[in-house]
Amino acid sequence: MMLLRERDTPEGLLVSVCDPDDLGETFETDGVSLTVEREFYSGREATAEEVVASLSRASVANLVGTEAVGVAIENGFVEETNVLEFEETRHAQYLRL
């Protein structure tokens, strides 16, 4: 399970997905930190299939967590080479042009 949140914006659908264990945590690597803000990432529990359906409609997506980023990679939304590694987690962004 992952946490999924969708927001309609003037620019299109903004999707945030994170692994539940990462919510509220701060991760660092090479002097850069990533805080998984509850306000932004807190959402409903979702399956991989629900996340894929949401990403297919997204204009922009932010993903945090090994599972969340893995689902995006496996389904062709994110390239492995574009993933950032932060301590015990991963981060990726998706932008549809």
C-alpha positions as CSV (number, residue, x, y, z in Angstrom):
1,M,0.0,0.0,0.0
2,M,1.0,3.6,-0.7
3,L,-0.5,7.0,0.2
4,L,-2.1,8.8,-2.8
5,R,-3.3,12.3,-3.0
6,E,-4.7,14.1,-6.0
7,R,-5.2,17.9,-6.4
8,D,-6.8,19.7,-9.3
9,T,-4.8,22.8,-10.2
10,P,-5.0,25.4,-13.0
11,E,-2.1,23.5,-14.7
12,G,-3.7,20.1,-14.4
13,L,-3.8,17.2,-12.0
14,L,-1.1,17.2,-9.3
15,V,-0.5,13.7,-7.8
16,S,1.6,12.9,-4.7
17,V,2.5,9.4,-3.7
18,C,4.6,8.1,-0.8
19,D,5.3,5.0,1.1
20,P,3.5,5.2,4.5
21,D,6.7,4.7,6.5
22,D,8.3,7.8,4.9
23,L,5.5,10.2,5.8
24,G,6.7,12.9,8.2
25,E,10.4,11.8,7.8
26,T,13.4,13.8,6.7
27,F,16.1,12.2,4.6
28,E,19.5,13.6,3.6
29,T,22.2,12.8,1.0
30,D,25.2,14.8,-0.1
31,G,24.1,18.0,1.7
32,V,20.5,17.9,0.3
33,S,17.5,17.1,2.4
34,L,14.0,15.8,1.6
35,T,11.2,16.2,4.0
36,V,8.1,14.2,3.3
37,E,5.6,16.8,4.5
38,R,2.3,15.4,5.9
39,E,0.4,18.4,4.4
40,F,1.6,17.5,0.9
41,Y,1.9,13.7,0.9
42,S,-0.9,12.6,3.3
43,G,-3.6,10.9,1.4
44,R,-5.7,7.7,1.1
45,E,-4.3,4.3,1.0
46,A,-3.9,3.0,-2.6
47,T,-2.9,-0.1,-4.4
48,A,-0.3,-0.1,-7.2
49,E,-3.1,-0.3,-9.8
50,E,-4.8,2.8,-8.3
51,V,-1.4,4.7,-8.3
52,V,-0.9,3.8,-12.0
53,A,-4.4,5.0,-12.9
54,S,-3.7,8.3,-11.1
55,L,-0.3,8.8,-12.7
56,S,-1.8,8.2,-16.1
57,R,-4.0,11.3,-15.6
58,A,-1.4,13.4,-13.8
59,S,0.2,16.5,-15.2
60,V,2.7,16.5,-12.4
61,A,3.6,13.9,-9.8
62,N,5.9,13.8,-6.8
63,L,6.8,10.3,-5.5
64,V,8.7,9.3,-2.4
65,G,9.5,5.8,-1.2
66,T,11.0,2.6,-2.6
67,E,7.5,1.2,-3.5
68,A,6.0,4.4,-4.9
69,V,9.0,5.1,-7.1
70,G,9.3,1.4,-8.1
71,V,5.7,1.5,-9.3
72,A,6.4,4.6,-11.4
73,I,9.5,3.0,-13.0
74,E,7.8,-0.4,-13.7
75,N,5.0,1.4,-15.5
76,G,7.1,3.7,-17.6
77,F,6.4,7.0,-15.8
78,V,9.9,7.6,-14.5
79,E,13.3,6.5,-15.8
80,E,15.6,4.8,-13.3
81,T,18.4,7.2,-14.1
82,N,16.3,10.2,-13.0
83,V,15.6,8.8,-9.5
84,L,17.3,10.5,-6.5
85,E,18.5,8.3,-3.6
86,F,18.1,9.6,-0.1
87,E,19.4,7.4,2.7
88,E,16.7,4.7,3.0
89,T,14.3,6.0,0.4
90,R,14.0,7.3,-3.2
91,H,12.4,10.4,-4.8
92,A,11.2,11.1,-8.3
93,Q,9.2,13.7,-10.1
94,Y,7.0,13.2,-13.2
95,L,6.0,16.0,-15.5
96,R,3.8,15.5,-18.6
97,L,4.6,18.0,-21.3
